[in-house]
Amino acid sequence: MDTERKTQSNQGIQVISRAAEILRILKNDNSGLSLGQIAERVHLPRSTVQRIVNALIAERLVMASAAEGGLRLGSEIQSLAAAGRINIAELVRPILTELSKETKETVDLAVFRDDHMVFVDQVVGSHRLRTVSAVGEVFPMTDTANGKAALALMEDDILVTIAAPELKSGEETGRPLSEFLKEIEDIRKTGIGWDLDEHTDGISAAGIAFKDPMGQIYAVSVPIPSHRFGNLKEKLAGLLLETRNAIGQLL
């Protein structure tokens, strides 16, 4: 009897594992896949895939895509994702607070939204002379530390689509797209985006970016009056990379 129960339990776990694999494959193909395509990718018999997919359809986790004639993720997936959405600002605030204590500077958290960076949280530094921006304020992508760090996480075609119009609008004082893309490559190597008196005269900043489990891009930046930025630059880079690692462990 115990052996039979153990076998049934193992079979149940295997079915869940296979169902999860099918859902992941559908997640990566928004156009929809046929049963045959799914079976080929998960290396399972078509009949097995059919049984699992039927169960997923019954639970609205998978749906038939009438337009493309295939199968895709169902409406229940969106409901589950929304219910499990993490409050990133609340989650990372202790880490941002620690970074602010280490530097005595203001630390900002921004999210990429509608081709801009939007501030969603802030820990104000203890220096009497400090930089403070309002939560909800919108910032550009190409002359801010958080914007550059966020762009470095994007595919090149998306990056160019966002950056090119910004650079063109400020072409009297700006720089060529090719030069900007070289800077983004450097950020991809180092993990740190820099704003050296670019967005606001007298203010410099450094920033890192990360993705939440849903793929949303966030950035942490530390704006500092430029007259004291140089002395902090090297230390700040190290602390920001530690911050990114700490956030990564939480996510």
Wavefront OBJ file of the C-alpha trace (Angstrom):
o trace
v 0.000 0.000 0.000
v 2.806 2.436 0.948
v 4.623 1.620 -2.288
v 1.457 2.275 -4.279
v 0.912 5.633 -2.567
v 4.526 6.608 -3.187
v 4.187 5.716 -6.868
v 0.994 7.756 -7.197
v 2.679 10.695 -5.449
v 5.663 10.557 -7.796
v 3.354 10.409 -10.803
v 1.456 13.445 -9.539
v 4.685 15.402 -9.102
v 5.765 14.417 -12.603
v 2.492 15.679 -14.095
v 2.893 19.023 -12.293
v 6.453 19.310 -13.545
v 5.384 18.606 -17.127
v 2.503 21.072 -16.904
v 4.891 23.752 -15.628
v 7.255 23.064 -18.515
v 4.420 23.455 -21.017
v 3.399 26.765 -19.432
v 6.981 28.060 -19.645
v 7.166 27.171 -23.329
v 3.889 28.979 -24.036
v 5.165 31.987 -22.074
v 8.040 32.328 -24.532
v 5.828 32.216 -27.634
v 2.969 34.722 -27.624
v 1.804 33.769 -31.113
v 0.532 30.362 -29.960
v 1.793 26.813 -30.503
v 0.166 23.657 -31.819
v 0.037 20.430 -29.808
v 2.672 18.974 -32.094
v 5.018 21.916 -31.554
v 4.592 21.697 -27.791
v 5.181 17.929 -27.794
v 8.353 18.404 -29.815
v 9.733 21.039 -27.449
v 8.971 19.153 -24.225
v 10.040 15.802 -25.726
v 6.803 14.046 -24.772
v 4.271 12.001 -26.753
v 1.518 14.083 -28.314
v -1.118 12.066 -26.411
v 0.522 12.942 -23.072
v 0.677 16.612 -23.992
v -2.982 16.479 -25.072
v -4.086 15.191 -21.639
v -2.081 17.809 -19.762
v -3.207 20.648 -22.031
v -6.864 19.626 -21.675
v -6.510 19.852 -17.894
v -4.816 23.264 -18.190
v -7.587 24.510 -20.490
v -10.209 23.375 -17.984
v -8.481 25.538 -15.355
v -8.153 28.483 -17.805
v -4.376 28.312 -17.541
v -4.202 27.649 -21.292
v -6.531 28.826 -24.040
v -6.964 28.206 -27.753
v -5.846 31.173 -29.833
v -8.473 31.494 -32.558
v -6.571 34.075 -34.596
v -3.315 32.132 -34.799
v -4.808 28.660 -34.512
v -2.639 27.580 -31.619
v -2.485 27.367 -27.841
v -1.366 30.174 -25.559
v -1.440 31.151 -21.894
v -4.947 31.613 -20.493
v -6.587 34.421 -18.539
v -6.091 32.726 -15.178
v -2.327 33.126 -15.565
v -2.728 36.916 -15.530
v -4.885 36.730 -12.410
v -2.311 34.595 -10.634
v 0.507 36.905 -11.709
v -1.338 39.977 -10.425
v -2.071 38.291 -7.090
v 1.574 37.372 -6.668
v 3.011 40.712 -7.760
v 5.735 41.859 -5.408
v 5.836 45.372 -3.964
v 9.399 46.044 -5.051
v 9.674 49.391 -3.268
v 8.661 47.833 0.043
v 10.878 44.805 -0.501
v 14.108 46.653 -1.280
v 13.684 49.643 1.044
v 15.841 48.161 3.850
v 18.645 47.694 1.315
v 18.278 51.267 0.061
v 18.256 52.526 3.642
v 21.526 50.719 4.325
v 23.078 52.218 1.182
v 21.986 55.689 2.292
v 23.542 55.139 5.726
v 26.807 53.983 4.149
v 27.036 57.008 1.850
v 25.049 59.590 3.837
v 23.473 60.422 0.470
v 19.949 60.251 -0.937
v 19.077 56.956 -2.650
v 16.362 56.804 -5.312
v 14.364 53.870 -6.684
v 12.857 54.301 -10.148
v 10.869 52.085 -12.508
v 10.976 52.080 -16.313
v 7.567 53.152 -17.596
v 6.420 54.663 -20.920
v 9.987 55.211 -22.168
v 10.995 57.139 -19.033
v 12.192 56.497 -15.494
v 9.601 57.226 -12.819
v 10.678 57.659 -9.189
v 8.734 55.317 -6.899
v 10.656 55.567 -3.626
v 13.436 57.521 -1.963
v 15.584 57.378 1.155
v 16.789 60.886 1.991
v 20.451 61.253 2.937
v 21.782 62.802 6.128
v 23.994 65.453 4.484
v 22.739 68.994 5.004
v 23.411 69.715 1.329
v 21.682 66.925 -0.559
v 19.660 66.238 -3.678
v 15.978 65.365 -3.352
v 13.453 64.609 -6.110
v 9.747 63.992 -5.651
v 8.311 60.489 -5.842
v 6.355 60.286 -9.082
v 8.723 62.611 -10.918
v 9.609 61.512 -14.455
v 13.185 61.509 -15.779
v 14.697 60.902 -19.235
v 16.729 57.835 -20.167
v 19.877 59.062 -21.897
v 21.317 61.635 -19.485
v 20.503 60.027 -16.130
v 22.358 57.294 -14.267
v 19.230 55.238 -13.638
v 18.037 55.646 -17.227
v 21.345 54.507 -18.704
v 21.548 51.530 -16.337
v 17.999 50.536 -17.327
v 18.762 50.852 -21.049
v 21.757 48.558 -20.599
v 19.358 45.731 -19.648
v 17.350 46.064 -22.870
v 17.763 44.469 -26.276
v 19.596 46.696 -28.756
v 16.577 47.342 -30.988
v 14.447 48.480 -28.043
v 17.326 50.531 -26.663
v 17.773 52.393 -29.961
v 14.023 53.006 -30.315
v 13.997 54.731 -26.921
v 17.366 56.489 -26.986
v 17.492 57.837 -30.545
v 14.561 60.311 -30.235
v 15.914 61.655 -26.923
v 19.393 62.182 -28.335
v 17.994 63.820 -31.473
v 15.813 66.238 -29.491
v 18.905 67.528 -27.703
v 21.265 67.339 -30.669
v 22.524 70.927 -30.216
v 24.224 69.891 -26.978
v 23.991 66.114 -27.326
v 26.140 63.441 -28.934
v 25.855 60.830 -31.680
v 23.884 57.659 -31.064
v 26.965 55.565 -31.878
v 28.894 57.221 -29.063
v 26.022 56.707 -26.638
v 25.796 53.010 -27.547
v 29.483 52.612 -26.669
v 28.723 53.989 -23.218
v 25.871 51.495 -22.842
v 28.279 48.670 -23.731
v 30.583 49.860 -20.946
v 27.648 49.866 -18.522
v 26.814 46.286 -19.514
v 30.366 45.315 -18.587
v 30.629 47.230 -15.315
v 26.981 47.270 -14.211
v 27.155 50.980 -13.324
v 25.501 53.892 -15.126
v 26.933 57.393 -14.671
v 25.505 60.896 -14.907
v 28.336 63.427 -14.680
v 26.613 66.824 -14.643
v 24.539 65.721 -17.639
v 20.946 65.951 -16.464
v 21.418 68.785 -13.965
v 24.419 71.083 -13.634
v 26.102 70.571 -10.293
v 24.573 67.139 -9.710
v 26.218 63.825 -10.586
v 24.923 60.315 -9.977
v 25.639 56.618 -10.265
v 23.074 53.869 -10.690
v 22.404 50.168 -11.187
v 19.384 48.419 -12.690
v 17.630 45.089 -12.157
v 14.543 43.198 -13.273
v 11.791 41.934 -10.996
v 10.364 38.407 -11.454
v 7.866 39.791 -13.994
v 10.622 41.337 -16.114
v 9.889 44.936 -15.074
v 13.042 47.076 -15.009
v 13.919 49.085 -11.895
v 16.960 51.206 -11.102
v 18.665 52.383 -7.927
v 20.609 55.631 -8.162
v 22.531 57.902 -5.822
v 22.555 61.594 -6.849
v 25.280 63.682 -5.221
v 26.361 67.335 -5.481
v 29.205 67.213 -7.997
v 31.720 68.964 -5.761
v 31.882 65.904 -3.498
v 31.040 63.228 -6.072
v 34.633 62.584 -7.189
v 35.779 61.535 -3.719
v 32.895 59.054 -3.424
v 32.844 57.681 -6.971
v 34.948 54.539 -6.472
v 33.367 53.632 -3.130
v 29.905 54.305 -4.523
v 30.428 51.941 -7.457
v 31.346 49.107 -5.097
v 28.391 49.780 -2.798
v 25.960 49.893 -5.712
v 27.158 46.519 -6.997
v 26.713 45.104 -3.491
v 23.211 46.599 -3.473
v 22.388 44.943 -6.793
v 23.604 41.584 -5.481
v 21.551 41.963 -2.293
v 18.416 42.773 -4.294
v 19.099 39.826 -6.589
v 19.165 37.484 -3.602
v 15.757 38.782 -2.483
v 14.223 38.294 -5.912
l 1 2 3 4 5 6 7 8 9 10 11 12 13 14 15 16 17 18 19 20 21 22 23 24 25 26 27 28 29 30 31 32 33 34 35 36 37 38 39 40 41 42 43 44 45 46 47 48 49 50 51 52 53 54 55 56 57 58 59 60 61 62 63 64 65 66 67 68 69 70 71 72 73 74 75 76 77 78 79 80 81 82 83 84 85 86 87 88 89 90 91 92 93 94 95 96 97 98 99 100 101 102 103 104 105 106 107 108 109 110 111 112 113 114 115 116 117 118 119 120 121 122 123 124 125 126 127 128 129 130 131 132 133 134 135 136 137 138 139 140 141 142 143 144 145 146 147 148 149 150 151 152 153 154 155 156 157 158 159 160 161 162 163 164 165 166 167 168 169 170 171 172 173 174 175 176 177 178 179 180 181 182 183 184 185 186 187 188 189 190 191 192 193 194 195 196 197 198 199 200 201 202 203 204 205 206 207 208 209 210 211 212 213 214 215 216 217 218 219 220 221 222 223 224 225 226 227 228 229 230 231 232 233 234 235 236 237 238 239 240 241 242 243 244 245 246 247 248 249 250 251
